[in-house]
């Protein structure tokens, strides 16, 4: 029950509080200035040192995210692109083998107590 309440509280926070607080910390004008500076020369020169650090970390994260998206897109095109039935079957087979290997590596649950059923 405690775990369920913790997960629901986290979900509520992620869906309501985090977007609201991020909207308070960074307005649209500031975000557009930071994005434009990233596109032009990669260096944000406005604001105080905290805003510059946030802009630098944001630019680094965007570069990492763009590289990750490109890698995932090329992997998806390689594996499920048009006219690649053998690759699709090999990817499906590899995933099936990994699933079966994972299921065989799970420990036995005989150490757990028997469940009590109350009718």
C-alpha positions as CSV (number, residue, x, y, z in Angstrom):
1,X,0.0,0.0,0.0
2,X,2.8,2.4,0.9
3,X,4.5,1.7,-2.5
4,X,1.3,2.4,-4.3
5,X,0.8,5.7,-2.6
6,X,4.4,6.6,-3.3
7,X,4.0,5.8,-7.0
8,X,0.7,7.8,-7.2
9,X,2.3,10.8,-5.5
10,X,5.2,10.7,-7.8
11,X,2.9,10.5,-10.8
12,X,0.8,13.4,-9.5
13,X,4.0,15.4,-9.0
14,X,5.4,14.6,-12.5
15,X,2.1,15.5,-14.2
16,X,1.2,18.7,-12.3
17,X,3.9,20.2,-10.2
18,X,7.0,19.8,-12.4
19,X,5.5,21.5,-15.5
20,X,4.1,24.3,-13.4
21,X,7.3,24.9,-11.6
22,X,9.4,24.8,-14.8
23,X,7.0,27.3,-16.2
24,X,7.7,29.6,-13.3
25,X,11.5,29.2,-13.5
26,X,11.8,29.8,-17.2
27,X,9.4,31.8,-19.3
28,X,9.1,31.5,-23.1
29,X,11.1,34.7,-23.9
30,X,14.1,33.4,-21.9
31,X,13.8,29.9,-23.5
32,X,13.7,31.4,-27.0
33,X,16.8,33.6,-26.3
34,X,18.7,30.5,-25.1
35,X,17.7,28.4,-28.1
36,X,18.6,31.1,-30.5
37,X,22.0,31.5,-28.9
38,X,22.6,27.7,-29.2
39,X,21.7,27.9,-32.9
40,X,24.0,30.8,-33.7
41,X,27.3,30.4,-31.9
42,X,26.6,27.9,-29.1
43,X,27.2,30.3,-26.3
44,X,24.6,32.1,-24.2
45,X,25.9,35.4,-23.0
46,X,22.9,36.9,-21.2
47,X,21.8,36.5,-17.6
48,X,23.7,35.7,-14.5
49,X,26.1,32.8,-14.0
50,X,23.4,30.4,-13.1
51,X,21.4,31.0,-16.3
52,X,24.7,30.6,-18.3
53,X,25.4,27.3,-16.6
54,X,21.8,26.1,-17.2
55,X,22.1,27.2,-20.9
56,X,25.4,25.4,-21.2
57,X,24.1,22.2,-19.6
58,X,20.9,22.4,-21.7
59,X,22.9,22.7,-24.9
60,X,25.1,19.7,-23.9
61,X,22.0,17.7,-23.2
62,X,20.4,18.7,-26.5
63,X,23.5,17.6,-28.4
64,X,23.5,14.3,-26.6
65,X,19.7,13.9,-27.3
66,X,20.2,14.7,-31.0
67,X,22.9,12.1,-31.3
68,X,20.9,9.5,-29.4
69,X,17.8,10.2,-31.7
70,X,20.0,9.8,-34.8
71,X,21.4,6.5,-33.5
72,X,18.0,5.2,-32.6
73,X,16.5,6.3,-36.0
74,X,19.4,4.6,-37.9
75,X,19.0,1.4,-35.8
76,X,15.2,1.4,-36.4
77,X,15.7,2.0,-40.2
78,X,18.3,-0.8,-40.3
79,X,16.1,-3.3,-38.4
80,X,12.6,-2.6,-39.7
81,X,13.1,-0.6,-42.9
82,X,11.2,-1.5,-46.1
83,X,12.1,-4.7,-47.8
84,X,14.1,-6.2,-44.9
85,X,12.1,-9.2,-43.9
86,X,15.1,-11.2,-42.9
87,X,16.3,-8.5,-40.6
88,X,12.9,-8.2,-39.1
89,X,12.9,-11.9,-38.4
90,X,16.4,-11.8,-37.0
91,X,15.5,-9.0,-34.6
92,X,12.3,-10.8,-33.5
93,X,14.3,-14.0,-33.0
94,X,17.0,-12.2,-31.0
95,X,14.4,-10.6,-28.8
96,X,12.7,-14.0,-28.3
97,X,16.0,-15.6,-27.3
98,X,16.7,-12.8,-24.9
99,X,13.3,-13.2,-23.3
100,X,13.7,-16.9,-22.9
101,X,17.2,-16.5,-21.5
102,X,15.9,-14.0,-19.0
103,X,13.1,-16.2,-17.9
104,X,15.4,-19.2,-17.4
105,X,17.8,-17.0,-15.3
106,X,15.1,-15.9,-12.8
107,X,15.5,-17.5,-9.4
108,X,13.1,-20.1,-8.0
109,X,10.4,-18.7,-5.9
110,X,10.2,-21.6,-3.5
111,X,11.7,-19.5,-0.7
112,X,8.6,-17.2,-0.7
113,X,5.7,-18.1,1.7
114,X,2.5,-19.4,0.2
115,X,-0.2,-16.9,-0.5
116,X,-3.2,-16.9,1.6
117,X,-6.5,-16.6,-0.2
118,X,-9.4,-15.1,1.8
119,X,-12.8,-15.8,0.3
